[in-house]
Structure formats: structure tokens, C-alpha cells
């Protein structure tokens, strides 16, 4: 599914979208809008993420990766088209969160 479509589903009706996606493994495709890699001391599992752009200025899909994927994320550029697989964790204020992500080829 496209990142913009996922975000739109949550924007239109977060309760219905949660029933459809929350807790489930999904694949999402989109353009990389940001890349964040930081070694966070005492972080239990997630140190890196990318965001996939949506058509909303203040909305995106945030894809969280384990530290072991940092070398792959370091090779990405803003605007790259990617597909990510992970477990949907619902919507925050401006983002739909996907955890435990892997890159799909």
C-alpha cells in the first residue's frame, strides 16, 4: 500500500484504520522524506527511522528500524522510493507509526 493512502485512512477515520491495520504486519511504499540515525544510550530496541512522505504537509508514515539496519539506511537519499514491511502501531499526532521494519526489495 502507498504511504499516502495509509495516512489518508488514518486521517479520515483513525478508529476504522486501527481496526484494519493496528498490530498487523503491512508493507508500505513511498518516498523517503527524512532519515534519522542516532545511537541512543539505553534504548531498548529502536535507534533509527525513516519517514515516508504523504500528500499532507504535516503528515507522514514513520518507519522504525533496529540498529542493525543503520548501514542500509545510511545509503538512502531523500526522495528515494522504498518499500518497508513492519507492524503498524497506529497514529500519533502527525504520523502513522510502523515498528520492527525491514526494507523490501
N, C-alpha and C positions, 0 to 999 in steps of 0.2 A: 504494500500500500504506500501511497505517496505521503510524505510528512505533512504537507499542507492539508490533505484530506483527513488525516488523523487529528490534527489540531482543530480543523473545522468541526469534526464530530464532537469534540470536547467543548468547543466554544458554543455550539448550538444547544447541546444538552449533556452536561457532564454526568448526570446520573445514568442516562441511557448508554453513554460511551463507556462508563465504568463497568456496566453490566456486560458489555460486549468485549472489552479489552483488558480491564484491570486484572492482573495476576496471570495473564496469558502470555505465551511466547508469540511474538509477532515479528514480521520483517517490515522495515520501513526504509524507503528510499528518498533521497533528496540531496540538495546542495549543502556543502559544509559552510556554515555561517560563522563558526568560531571553533577554536581548538584550545583546550586548556590542559596543561600537564604540569603538575606540581607534586613534589614529594612531600606529602603531609605526614608529619610525625604522628604516631599513634592512631593513624587512620586504619580502621578495621579491614577495609577492602577496596574502596574506590578512590583512585587518585587522579584519574584522567577522564575527560569527556569531550565530546564534540556536540555542537548544536546543528540541527538541520533546519534550514530556513522554511518558513511558511509564507503565505502571502500577507500576513499581518506584521505590521511594524514591530509590535511588542509581543509577538508570539512565536514560539519555536518548539522543536522537539529536542530534548536534551538526552543524549545517549551516554551513559556512564560505563566506563571500561575499567577492568582490573589493571593494575600497574604493568603486568606482563605484556600489554598491548602498546606500551608507550613508543616502541620503535616503529610500529606501523602508523601510529597517529602522527609521529614526528615527520613522516614522509608526505603527509597530506598538505594540501593547499586550500585556502579559502576558495569556494566555488566548485571544488571537486564534487562530482556526482558519486555518491556511495549508497550502498545498501547495508543495513545493520539489522542484526537479529538480537532480540533481548526480551526481557519480561517487562511488560507495561506496568507502571506503578501509579497511573492516574495523573491528574492535572494539578499543578501548583498554580501560583498567581499568573505567571506569564509563560509557562512551559508545560508540555506533557513529558513525563519522565519515563525513560526506558533504562532498566538496570541490567547488569550482568551481560553487557553487549559483546558481540563478536562481529567482525566485518565479514560480509558475504561477498563472494566473487561470482 
